[in-house]
Protein backbone atom coordinates (compact mmCIF):
# COMPACT_ATOMS: atom_id res chain seq x y z
CA UNK A 1 0.00 0.00 0.00
CA UNK A 2 1.60 3.28 -1.10
CA UNK A 3 0.48 6.85 -1.81
CA UNK A 4 -0.68 5.86 -5.31
CA UNK A 5 -2.89 3.10 -3.93
CA UNK A 6 -4.39 5.53 -1.41
CA UNK A 7 -5.07 7.93 -4.27
CA UNK A 8 -6.94 5.20 -6.16
CA UNK A 9 -8.95 4.24 -3.09
CA UNK A 10 -10.00 7.82 -2.43
CA UNK A 11 -11.06 8.27 -6.05
CA UNK A 12 -12.99 4.99 -6.14
CA UNK A 13 -14.64 5.57 -2.80
CA UNK A 14 -16.11 8.76 -4.17
CA UNK A 15 -17.05 7.34 -7.56
CA UNK A 16 -16.41 3.71 -8.42
CA UNK A 17 -17.85 4.06 -11.90
CA UNK A 18 -14.90 5.94 -13.38
CA UNK A 19 -13.07 4.01 -16.09
CA UNK A 20 -9.46 2.93 -15.66
CA UNK A 21 -8.62 5.38 -18.43
CA UNK A 22 -10.21 8.32 -16.63
CA UNK A 23 -8.46 7.40 -13.41
CA UNK A 24 -5.18 7.05 -15.29
CA UNK A 25 -5.32 10.64 -16.61
CA UNK A 26 -6.22 11.95 -13.16
CA UNK A 27 -3.36 10.22 -11.40
CA UNK A 28 -0.73 10.36 -14.15
CA UNK A 29 -0.43 6.56 -14.01
CA UNK A 30 -0.64 4.29 -17.04
CA UNK A 31 -3.98 2.60 -17.72
CA UNK A 32 -2.40 -0.84 -17.25
CA UNK A 33 -0.89 0.19 -13.93
CA UNK A 34 -4.24 1.47 -12.69
CA UNK A 35 -5.89 -1.83 -13.65
CA UNK A 36 -3.15 -3.88 -12.01
CA UNK A 37 -3.29 -1.90 -8.81
CA UNK A 38 -7.08 -2.09 -8.59
CA UNK A 39 -6.97 -5.84 -9.23
CA UNK A 40 -4.45 -6.23 -6.40
CA UNK A 41 -6.58 -4.14 -4.05
CA UNK A 42 -9.58 -6.31 -4.91
CA UNK A 43 -7.62 -9.51 -4.45
CA UNK A 44 -6.40 -8.44 -1.02
CA UNK A 45 -9.97 -7.51 -0.04
CA UNK A 46 -9.01 -3.90 0.68
CA UNK A 47 -11.71 -3.18 -1.89
CA UNK A 48 -14.63 -5.28 -0.64
CA UNK A 49 -17.09 -4.48 -3.39
CA UNK A 50 -18.55 -1.65 -5.46
CA UNK A 51 -21.89 -0.40 -4.26
CA UNK A 52 -24.19 2.60 -4.42
CA UNK A 53 -25.18 5.08 -1.74
CA UNK A 54 -28.96 5.22 -1.83
CA UNK A 55 -31.25 7.52 0.05
CA UNK A 56 -33.89 4.87 0.83
CA UNK A 57 -36.16 7.36 2.52
CA UNK A 58 -36.37 9.23 -0.76
CA UNK A 59 -36.84 5.99 -2.68
CA UNK A 60 -39.85 5.53 -0.42
CA UNK A 61 -39.85 1.76 -0.04
CA UNK A 62 -40.99 2.08 3.58
CA UNK A 63 -38.03 0.24 5.08
CA UNK A 64 -37.27 0.84 8.73
CA UNK A 65 -33.85 0.80 10.36
CA UNK A 66 -32.87 0.65 14.00
CA UNK A 67 -29.74 0.89 16.06
CA UNK A 68 -29.58 -2.04 18.47
CA UNK A 69 -27.16 -2.00 21.35
CA UNK A 70 -26.27 -5.19 23.17
CA UNK A 71 -24.62 -6.07 26.46
CA UNK A 72 -22.79 -9.31 25.89
CA UNK A 73 -20.87 -11.66 28.21
CA UNK A 74 -17.62 -12.38 26.41
CA UNK A 75 -16.47 -15.97 25.97
CA UNK A 76 -13.18 -17.36 27.25
CA UNK A 77 -10.66 -17.57 24.38
CA UNK A 78 -12.98 -15.85 21.90
CA UNK A 79 -14.12 -12.61 23.53
CA UNK A 80 -16.90 -11.13 21.42
CA UNK A 81 -15.79 -12.56 18.09
CA UNK A 82 -17.92 -15.70 17.91
CA UNK A 83 -21.17 -14.07 18.89
CA UNK A 84 -20.43 -11.14 16.58
CA UNK A 85 -19.87 -13.50 13.71
CA UNK A 86 -23.11 -15.29 14.49
CA UNK A 87 -25.02 -12.02 14.51
CA UNK A 88 -23.40 -10.76 11.33
CA UNK A 89 -24.76 -13.71 9.35
CA UNK A 90 -28.30 -12.36 9.60
CA UNK A 91 -29.40 -10.57 6.42
CA UNK A 92 -31.14 -7.95 8.56
CA UNK A 93 -27.89 -6.84 10.18
CA UNK A 94 -26.41 -4.11 7.99
CA UNK A 95 -23.57 -3.05 10.28
CA UNK A 96 -22.05 -4.50 13.42
CA UNK A 97 -19.40 -2.99 15.63
CA UNK A 98 -17.72 -3.60 18.98
CA UNK A 99 -17.86 -0.37 20.95
CA UNK A 100 -16.72 1.08 24.26
CA UNK A 101 -19.17 2.38 26.86
CA UNK A 102 -22.29 0.96 28.49
CA UNK A 103 -22.98 -1.51 25.69
CA UNK A 104 -20.63 -3.86 23.89
CA UNK A 105 -22.01 -4.41 20.43
CA UNK A 106 -23.87 -2.03 18.18
CA UNK A 107 -25.95 -3.22 15.22
CA UNK A 108 -27.77 -1.41 12.47
CA UNK A 109 -30.76 -3.54 11.54
CA UNK A 110 -33.04 -2.99 8.56
CA UNK A 111 -36.49 -4.49 7.96
CA UNK A 112 -39.51 -4.05 5.73
CA UNK A 113 -41.47 -2.42 8.53
CA UNK A 114 -41.49 -1.86 12.27
CA UNK A 115 -42.98 -5.31 12.99
CA UNK A 116 -40.23 -7.07 11.12
CA UNK A 117 -37.54 -5.19 13.02
CA UNK A 118 -39.15 -5.84 16.42
CA UNK A 119 -39.71 -9.48 15.63
CA UNK A 120 -36.12 -9.88 14.54
CA UNK A 121 -34.81 -8.33 17.75
CA UNK A 122 -37.17 -10.15 20.11
CA UNK A 123 -37.04 -13.55 18.41
CA UNK A 124 -33.51 -13.77 17.10
CA UNK A 125 -31.20 -11.35 18.86
CA UNK A 126 -32.44 -10.96 22.45
CA UNK A 127 -32.79 -14.70 23.22
CA UNK A 128 -29.29 -15.53 21.99
CA UNK A 129 -26.94 -16.98 24.62
CA UNK A 130 -24.64 -14.50 26.33
CA UNK A 131 -26.76 -11.47 25.44
CA UNK A 132 -27.70 -9.86 28.73
CA UNK A 133 -29.48 -6.72 27.65
CA UNK A 134 -30.68 -4.96 24.50
CA UNK A 135 -31.61 -1.38 23.71
CA UNK A 136 -33.43 -0.62 20.45
CA UNK A 137 -33.46 2.84 18.86
CA UNK A 138 -35.64 3.27 15.78
CA UNK A 139 -34.03 5.58 13.23
CA UNK A 140 -36.48 8.36 12.50
CA UNK A 141 -34.58 10.15 9.79
CA UNK A 142 -31.11 9.93 8.21
CA UNK A 143 -29.26 13.16 7.57
CA UNK A 144 -25.93 11.73 6.53
CA UNK A 145 -24.67 8.24 5.66
CA UNK A 146 -21.01 7.36 5.15
CA UNK A 147 -20.01 10.91 4.40
CA UNK A 148 -22.98 11.64 2.13
CA UNK A 149 -25.34 14.35 3.33
CA UNK A 150 -29.00 13.74 2.48
CA UNK A 151 -30.23 17.31 2.41
CA UNK A 152 -30.19 19.81 -0.40
CA UNK A 153 -27.78 22.70 -0.11
CA UNK A 154 -28.46 26.04 -1.71
CA UNK A 155 -26.59 26.72 -4.91
CA UNK A 156 -24.39 29.62 -3.98
CA UNK A 157 -23.86 32.39 -6.45
CA UNK A 158 -20.45 32.56 -8.05
CA UNK A 159 -19.19 35.33 -10.26
CA UNK A 160 -18.77 34.09 -13.84
CA UNK A 161 -15.41 35.84 -14.07
CA UNK A 162 -12.92 37.02 -11.54
CA UNK A 163 -9.24 37.61 -12.17
CA UNK B 1 -19.47 71.22 -13.70
CA UNK B 2 -15.85 70.15 -13.51
CA UNK B 3 -14.77 66.60 -14.14
CA UNK B 4 -14.18 65.54 -10.58
CA UNK B 5 -12.38 62.26 -11.26
CA UNK B 6 -8.70 62.42 -10.47
CA UNK B 7 -5.96 62.08 -13.04
CA UNK B 8 -4.78 58.97 -11.21
CA UNK B 9 -8.19 57.31 -11.35
CA UNK B 10 -8.34 58.14 -15.04
CA UNK B 11 -4.88 56.77 -15.57
CA UNK B 12 -5.62 53.21 -14.40
CA UNK B 13 -7.04 51.01 -17.15
CA UNK B 14 -10.56 49.55 -16.95
CA UNK B 15 -10.87 45.82 -16.28
CA UNK B 16 -9.93 43.68 -19.27
CA UNK B 17 -12.78 41.25 -18.65
CA UNK B 18 -15.63 43.75 -18.35
CA UNK B 19 -16.98 43.01 -21.82
CA UNK B 20 -16.94 39.26 -21.18
CA UNK B 21 -18.74 39.83 -17.93
CA UNK B 22 -21.51 41.74 -19.68
CA UNK B 23 -21.77 39.11 -22.40
CA UNK B 24 -21.96 36.14 -20.05
CA UNK B 25 -24.82 37.68 -18.09
CA UNK B 26 -27.01 37.45 -21.19
CA UNK B 27 -26.35 33.71 -21.64
CA UNK B 28 -27.53 30.44 -20.10
CA UNK B 29 -25.81 27.10 -19.55
CA UNK B 30 -22.32 28.60 -19.46
CA UNK B 31 -19.48 26.56 -17.98
CA UNK B 32 -17.23 29.08 -16.37
CA UNK B 33 -13.52 28.38 -16.13
CA UNK B 34 -13.09 32.09 -15.56
CA UNK B 35 -13.33 32.22 -11.80
CA UNK B 36 -10.18 32.57 -9.73
CA UNK B 37 -11.62 31.08 -6.56
CA UNK B 38 -12.14 27.61 -5.10
CA UNK B 39 -15.45 25.91 -5.91
CA UNK B 40 -15.50 24.28 -2.45
CA UNK B 41 -17.49 25.63 0.43
CA UNK B 42 -15.53 26.87 3.42
CA UNK B 43 -14.95 23.85 5.72
CA UNK B 44 -17.77 23.70 8.23
CA UNK B 45 -15.58 23.76 11.34
CA UNK B 46 -14.39 27.21 10.24
CA UNK B 47 -17.93 28.47 9.58
CA UNK B 48 -19.25 27.01 12.80
CA UNK B 49 -16.64 28.62 15.01
CA UNK B 50 -17.23 32.01 13.40
CA UNK B 51 -21.02 31.69 13.81
CA UNK B 52 -20.53 30.75 17.46
CA UNK B 53 -18.31 33.76 18.06
CA UNK B 54 -20.98 36.05 16.60
CA UNK B 55 -23.54 34.47 18.94
CA UNK B 56 -21.16 35.17 21.80
CA UNK B 57 -21.05 38.83 20.81
CA UNK B 58 -17.56 38.90 19.31
CA UNK B 59 -18.46 41.65 16.87
CA UNK B 60 -16.22 44.61 17.70
CA UNK B 61 -13.03 46.08 16.29
CA UNK B 62 -9.83 44.18 16.93
CA UNK B 63 -6.39 45.64 17.40
CA UNK B 64 -5.15 47.25 14.17
CA UNK B 65 -2.71 44.42 13.61
CA UNK B 66 -5.41 41.80 14.11
CA UNK B 67 -6.26 39.38 16.93
CA UNK B 68 -3.19 38.49 18.97
CA UNK B 69 -4.28 34.82 19.04
CA UNK B 70 -4.46 34.75 15.24
CA UNK B 71 -1.06 36.40 14.84
CA UNK B 72 0.48 33.96 17.34
CA UNK B 73 -1.01 30.96 15.55
CA UNK B 74 0.07 32.35 12.19
CA UNK B 75 3.61 32.98 13.35
CA UNK B 76 3.88 29.34 14.48
CA UNK B 77 2.26 28.09 11.28
CA UNK B 78 4.63 30.03 9.03
CA UNK B 79 7.63 28.74 10.94
CA UNK B 80 6.46 25.15 10.77
CA UNK B 81 5.31 25.12 7.15
CA UNK B 82 7.66 27.50 5.38
CA UNK B 83 10.52 28.01 7.77
CA UNK B 84 9.53 31.70 7.86
CA UNK B 85 10.19 33.46 11.13
CA UNK B 86 8.08 36.53 11.79
CA UNK B 87 7.37 37.91 15.24
CA UNK B 88 3.66 37.89 16.00
CA UNK B 89 3.96 41.18 17.91
CA UNK B 90 5.97 43.26 15.46
CA UNK B 91 6.11 41.73 12.02
CA UNK B 92 2.60 40.54 11.07
CA UNK B 93 -0.51 42.53 10.10
CA UNK B 94 -3.84 40.81 9.43
CA UNK B 95 -5.48 42.54 6.45
CA UNK B 96 -8.77 42.53 4.55
CA UNK B 97 -7.66 39.99 2.01
CA UNK B 98 -4.32 39.93 0.22
CA UNK B 99 -5.72 42.74 -1.94
CA UNK B 100 -5.43 45.17 0.95
CA UNK B 101 -2.06 43.76 2.00
CA UNK B 102 -0.78 44.42 -1.51
CA UNK B 103 -2.10 47.98 -1.53
CA UNK B 104 -0.59 48.96 1.84
CA UNK B 105 2.70 47.23 1.02
CA UNK B 106 3.01 49.23 -2.19
CA UNK B 107 1.94 52.50 -0.59
CA UNK B 108 4.40 51.93 2.24
CA UNK B 109 7.37 51.81 -0.12
CA UNK B 110 6.61 53.69 -3.35
CA UNK B 111 7.43 57.37 -3.89
CA UNK B 112 6.39 59.29 -7.01
CA UNK B 113 8.68 58.38 -9.87
CA UNK B 114 9.81 55.06 -8.42
CA UNK B 115 9.79 52.17 -10.83
CA UNK B 116 8.29 48.91 -9.65
CA UNK B 117 9.17 45.79 -11.60
CA UNK B 118 6.26 43.38 -11.99
CA UNK B 119 6.71 39.79 -13.13
CA UNK B 120 4.09 39.16 -15.81
CA UNK B 121 1.79 37.48 -16.69
CA UNK B 122 0.51 38.35 -13.25
CA UNK B 123 -2.51 39.25 -11.21
CA UNK B 124 -4.30 42.32 -12.53
CA UNK B 125 -3.98 44.52 -9.42
CA UNK B 126 -0.23 44.96 -9.22
CA UNK B 127 0.15 47.61 -11.95
CA UNK B 128 -2.87 49.75 -10.95
CA UNK B 129 -1.85 49.70 -7.26
CA UNK B 130 1.62 50.95 -8.22
CA UNK B 131 0.08 53.66 -10.42
CA UNK B 132 -2.26 54.76 -7.64
CA UNK B 133 0.75 55.13 -5.34
CA UNK B 134 2.41 57.41 -7.91
CA UNK B 135 4.93 54.83 -9.07
CA UNK B 136 5.62 53.48 -12.51
CA UNK B 137 4.88 49.81 -13.19
CA UNK B 138 7.53 48.10 -15.31
CA UNK B 139 6.58 44.69 -16.67
CA UNK B 140 9.12 41.87 -16.61
CA UNK B 141 8.06 39.27 -19.11
CA UNK B 142 7.99 35.59 -18.13
CA UNK B 143 7.70 33.27 -21.10
CA UNK B 144 6.52 29.76 -21.85
CA UNK B 145 10.03 28.61 -22.80
CA UNK B 146 11.04 29.18 -19.13
CA UNK B 147 7.82 27.55 -17.90
CA UNK B 148 6.74 31.10 -16.99
CA UNK B 149 9.35 31.38 -14.25
CA UNK B 150 11.08 34.71 -13.70
CA UNK B 151 14.23 34.71 -15.81
CA UNK B 152 17.16 36.62 -14.21
CA UNK B 153 18.42 37.90 -17.59
CA UNK B 154 15.03 39.39 -18.47
CA UNK B 155 14.81 40.93 -15.02
CA UNK B 156 18.28 42.40 -15.34
CA UNK B 157 17.36 44.14 -18.64
CA UNK B 158 14.52 46.04 -16.97
CA UNK B 159 16.41 47.27 -13.90
CA UNK B 160 17.28 51.00 -13.96
CA UNK B 161 18.56 53.48 -11.39
CA UNK B 162 14.92 54.25 -10.56
CA UNK B 163 13.95 50.66 -9.82
CA UNK B 164 12.76 50.36 -6.24
CA UNK B 165 10.95 47.08 -5.92
CA UNK B 166 9.98 43.84 -7.60
CA UNK B 167 6.58 42.16 -7.28
CA UNK B 168 6.36 38.42 -7.85
CA UNK B 169 3.58 35.88 -7.39
CA UNK B 170 4.54 32.21 -7.31
CA UNK B 171 2.70 29.83 -7.51
CA UNK B 172 1.43 32.11 -10.23
CA UNK B 173 -1.94 33.33 -11.31
CA UNK B 174 -2.52 32.89 -14.29
CA UNK B 175 0.25 30.48 -15.39
CA UNK B 176 0.48 28.05 -12.46
CA UNK B 177 4.28 28.45 -12.54
CA UNK B 178 6.29 27.90 -9.36
CA UNK B 179 9.82 29.04 -8.44
CA UNK B 180 11.99 26.48 -6.66
CA UNK B 181 14.71 27.43 -4.23
CA UNK B 182 17.35 27.34 -6.93
CA UNK B 183 15.16 29.43 -9.29
CA UNK B 184 14.84 32.01 -6.51
CA UNK B 185 18.57 31.95 -5.75
CA UNK B 186 19.22 32.86 -9.38
CA UNK B 187 17.25 36.12 -9.06
CA UNK B 188 18.15 36.90 -5.43
CA UNK B 189 21.62 38.17 -6.35
CA UNK B 190 20.13 40.73 -8.72
CA UNK B 191 17.64 41.86 -6.10
CA UNK B 192 20.37 42.30 -3.52
CA UNK B 193 22.97 43.83 -5.85
CA UNK B 194 20.50 46.46 -7.08
CA UNK B 195 19.20 47.07 -3.57
CA UNK B 196 15.59 46.26 -4.51
CA UNK B 197 12.71 45.46 -2.20
CA UNK B 198 10.77 42.29 -2.94
CA UNK B 199 7.01 42.01 -2.60
CA UNK B 200 6.11 38.33 -2.74
CA UNK B 201 2.41 37.46 -3.12
CA UNK B 202 2.18 33.84 -1.97
CA UNK B 203 -1.58 33.39 -1.80
CA UNK B 204 -1.31 30.08 -3.72
CA UNK B 205 1.54 28.75 -1.54
CA UNK B 206 -0.52 25.83 -0.23
CA UNK B 207 -1.47 24.77 -3.74
CA UNK B 208 1.61 23.07 -5.12
CA UNK B 209 1.53 19.59 -6.58
CA UNK B 210 5.11 18.50 -7.21
CA UNK B 211 7.28 20.30 -4.70
CA UNK B 212 6.69 22.16 -1.45
CA UNK B 213 6.47 25.91 -1.77
CA UNK B 214 9.70 27.78 -1.14
CA UNK B 215 9.11 31.19 0.36
CA UNK B 216 11.53 33.82 -1.05
CA UNK B 217 12.18 35.36 2.38
CA UNK B 218 13.92 32.10 3.34
CA UNK B 219 16.36 32.36 0.41
CA UNK B 220 19.79 33.92 0.83
CA UNK B 221 19.52 37.23 2.75
CA UNK B 222 16.25 38.25 1.14
CA UNK B 223 14.25 38.32 4.38
CA UNK B 224 15.43 41.82 5.37
CA UNK B 225 14.18 43.24 2.06
CA UNK B 226 11.04 41.17 1.52
CA UNK B 227 7.37 41.82 2.23
CA UNK B 228 5.59 38.46 2.27
CA UNK B 229 1.87 38.52 1.46
CA UNK B 230 -0.48 35.61 1.95
CA UNK B 231 -4.04 34.84 2.95
CA UNK B 232 -6.71 32.28 3.63
CA UNK B 233 -8.84 32.63 0.48
CA UNK B 234 -7.38 30.01 -1.81
CA UNK B 235 -6.07 27.36 0.57
CA UNK B 236 -9.14 27.19 2.80
CA UNK B 237 -11.84 28.20 0.28
CA UNK B 238 -12.43 31.43 2.23
CA UNK B 239 -12.52 34.07 -0.52
CA UNK B 240 -15.55 35.93 0.83
CA UNK B 241 -14.11 36.14 4.35
CA UNK B 242 -11.52 38.67 3.24
CA UNK B 243 -8.59 37.65 5.44
CA UNK B 244 -5.02 38.11 4.28
CA UNK B 245 -1.80 39.04 6.00
CA UNK B 246 1.40 40.97 5.51
CA UNK B 247 4.70 39.93 7.05
CA UNK B 248 7.79 42.10 6.96
CA UNK B 249 10.70 43.28 9.10
CA UNK B 250 9.56 45.72 11.79
CA UNK B 251 10.32 49.06 10.09
CA UNK B 252 8.49 48.07 6.89
CA UNK B 253 5.66 46.55 8.90
CA UNK B 254 5.29 49.75 10.95
CA UNK B 255 5.03 51.84 7.78
CA UNK B 256 2.35 49.55 6.33
CA UNK B 257 0.52 49.50 9.66
CA UNK B 258 0.18 53.29 9.65
CA UNK B 259 -1.63 53.10 6.30
CA UNK B 260 -3.69 50.08 7.37
CA UNK B 261 -4.93 51.79 10.54
CA UNK B 262 -6.12 54.85 8.61
CA UNK B 263 -7.72 53.10 5.65
CA UNK B 264 -9.01 49.83 7.13
CA UNK B 265 -8.67 50.09 10.92
CA UNK B 266 -8.77 46.30 11.17
CA UNK B 267 -9.81 43.24 9.22
CA UNK B 268 -13.34 41.94 9.95
CA UNK B 269 -13.36 40.11 13.27
CA UNK B 270 -15.65 37.29 12.07
CA UNK B 271 -13.16 36.53 9.35
CA UNK B 272 -10.27 36.61 11.80
CA UNK B 273 -12.01 34.13 14.09
CA UNK B 274 -12.64 31.86 11.10
CA UNK B 275 -9.00 32.15 10.01
CA UNK B 276 -7.81 31.15 13.47
CA UNK B 277 -10.01 28.07 13.34
CA UNK B 278 -8.64 27.28 9.88
CA UNK B 279 -5.12 27.16 11.32
CA UNK B 280 -6.24 25.12 14.31
CA UNK B 281 -8.37 22.45 12.71
CA UNK B 282 -8.72 22.56 8.93
CA UNK B 283 -5.42 21.01 7.85
CA UNK B 284 -7.14 17.80 6.75
CA UNK B 285 -9.85 19.66 4.80
CA UNK B 286 -7.20 21.78 3.11
CA UNK B 287 -5.17 18.73 2.13
CA UNK B 288 -8.15 16.98 0.62
CA UNK B 289 -9.02 20.05 -1.47
CA UNK B 290 -5.41 20.30 -2.67
CA UNK B 291 -5.51 16.61 -3.59
CA UNK B 292 -8.68 17.11 -5.59
CA UNK B 293 -7.14 20.06 -7.48
CA UNK B 294 -4.18 17.85 -8.35
CA UNK B 295 -6.43 15.15 -9.84
CA UNK B 296 -8.38 17.74 -11.82
CA UNK B 297 -5.21 19.36 -13.06
CA UNK B 298 -3.81 16.09 -14.36
CA UNK B 299 -7.06 15.26 -16.09
CA UNK B 300 -7.69 18.73 -17.52
CA UNK B 301 -4.16 19.44 -18.74
CA UNK B 302 -3.98 16.02 -20.42
CA UNK B 303 -7.34 16.84 -22.03
CA UNK B 304 -6.17 20.24 -23.33
CA UNK B 305 -3.10 18.70 -24.91
CA UNK B 306 -5.20 15.92 -26.42
CA UNK B 307 -7.67 18.29 -28.13
CA UNK B 308 -4.86 20.38 -29.56
CA UNK B 309 -4.34 23.24 -27.13
CA UNK B 310 -0.73 22.79 -26.01
CA UNK B 311 -0.35 23.37 -22.28
CA UNK B 312 2.67 23.04 -19.98
CA UNK B 313 2.03 21.29 -16.67
CA UNK B 314 1.25 23.99 -14.11
CA UNK B 315 2.92 22.96 -10.84
CA UNK B 316 0.84 25.18 -8.60
CA UNK B 317 -2.33 27.28 -8.14
CA UNK B 318 -5.46 26.06 -9.96
CA UNK B 319 -4.98 27.46 -13.43
CA UNK B 320 -4.08 25.89 -16.75
CA UNK B 321 -2.60 28.28 -19.28
CA UNK B 322 -2.81 26.70 -22.74
CA UNK B 323 -1.55 28.35 -25.90
CA UNK B 324 -3.96 29.18 -28.73
CA UNK B 325 -1.30 30.44 -31.10
CA UNK B 326 -1.66 27.47 -33.46
CA UNK B 327 -5.33 28.30 -34.07
CA UNK B 328 -4.49 31.61 -35.70
CA UNK B 329 -6.86 33.44 -33.35
CA UNK B 330 -5.77 35.95 -30.74
CA UNK B 331 -6.49 35.02 -27.15
CA UNK B 332 -9.25 37.66 -26.97
CA UNK B 333 -10.90 36.45 -30.20
CA UNK B 334 -10.64 32.84 -29.08
CA UNK B 335 -12.14 33.54 -25.67
CA UNK B 336 -14.96 35.63 -27.11
CA UNK B 337 -15.91 33.11 -29.80
CA UNK B 338 -15.60 30.16 -27.42
CA UNK B 339 -18.05 31.87 -25.09
CA UNK B 340 -20.51 32.84 -27.82
CA UNK B 341 -20.36 29.59 -29.79
CA UNK B 342 -19.82 26.91 -27.13
CA UNK B 343 -20.70 28.67 -23.87
CA UNK B 344 -17.36 28.10 -22.14
CA UNK B 345 -15.98 31.10 -20.25
CA UNK B 346 -12.19 31.50 -20.01
CA UNK B 347 -10.04 34.57 -19.47
CA UNK B 348 -7.76 35.76 -22.29
CA UNK B 349 -4.13 35.66 -21.17
CA UNK B 350 -3.40 39.21 -22.33
CA UNK B 351 -5.55 40.49 -19.44
CA UNK B 352 -2.65 39.44 -17.21
CA UNK B 353 -0.14 41.61 -19.03
CA UNK B 354 2.98 41.08 -21.03
CA UNK B 355 3.67 37.43 -21.89
CA UNK B 356 0.04 36.40 -21.48
CA UNK B 357 -1.02 37.05 -25.06
CA UNK B 358 -1.76 33.96 -27.13
CA UNK B 359 -2.86 32.04 -24.03
CA UNK B 360 -6.03 31.39 -22.08
CA UNK B 361 -6.43 31.17 -18.34
CA UNK B 362 -8.66 28.23 -17.48
CA UNK B 363 -9.41 27.83 -13.78
CA UNK B 364 -9.86 24.15 -12.97
CA UNK B 365 -11.53 24.96 -9.65
CA UNK B 366 -14.76 23.43 -10.95
CA UNK B 367 -16.06 19.85 -10.73
CA UNK B 368 -14.51 17.12 -12.86
CA UNK B 369 -17.83 16.70 -14.62
CA UNK B 370 -17.81 20.33 -15.69
CA UNK B 371 -14.17 20.08 -16.75
CA UNK B 372 -15.01 17.12 -18.98
CA UNK B 373 -17.97 18.96 -20.48
CA UNK B 374 -15.80 22.06 -21.03
CA UNK B 375 -13.18 19.94 -22.83
CA UNK B 376 -15.87 18.45 -25.08
CA UNK B 377 -17.18 21.89 -25.98
CA UNK B 378 -13.69 23.23 -26.61
CA UNK B 379 -12.97 20.28 -28.88
CA UNK B 380 -16.13 20.99 -30.88
CA UNK B 381 -15.14 24.66 -31.10
CA UNK B 382 -11.65 23.78 -32.37
CA UNK B 383 -13.14 21.52 -35.05
CA UNK B 384 -15.09 24.48 -36.47
CA UNK B 385 -12.02 26.66 -36.97
Boltz contact constraints between the chains, C-beta under 6 A:
constraints:
  - contact:
      token1: [A, 25]
      token2: [B, 299]
      max_distance: 6.0
  - contact:
      token1: [A, 25]
      token2: [B, 302]
      max_distance: 6.0
  - contact:
      token1: [A, 26]
      token2: [B, 295]
      max_distance: 6.0
  - contact:
      token1: [A, 26]
      token2: [B, 298]
      max_distance: 6.0
  - contact:
      token1: [A, 26]
      token2: [B, 299]
      max_distance: 6.0
  - contact:
      token1: [A, 28]
      token2: [B, 298]
      max_distance: 6.0
  - contact:
      token1: [A, 158]
      token2: [B, 35]
      max_distance: 6.0
  - contact:
      token1: [A, 160]
      token2: [B, 24]
      max_distance: 6.0
  - contact:
      token1: [A, 160]
      token2: [B, 32]
      max_distance: 6.0
  - contact:
      token1: [A, 160]
      token2: [B, 34]
      max_distance: 6.0
  - contact:
      token1: [A, 160]
      token2: [B, 345]
      max_distance: 6.0
  - contact:
      token1: [A, 161]
      token2: [B, 17]
      max_distance: 6.0
  - contact:
      token1: [A, 161]
      token2: [B, 20]
      max_distance: 6.0
  - contact:
      token1: [A, 161]
      token2: [B, 21]
      max_distance: 6.0
  - contact:
      token1: [A, 161]
      token2: [B, 34]
      max_distance: 6.0
  - contact:
      token1: [A, 162]
      token2: [B, 35]
      max_distance: 6.0
  - contact:
      token1: [A, 162]
      token2: [B, 36]
      max_distance: 6.0
  - contact:
      token1: [A, 163]
      token2: [B, 36]
      max_distance: 6.0
  - contact:
      token1: [A, 163]
      token2: [B, 124]
      max_distance: 6.0
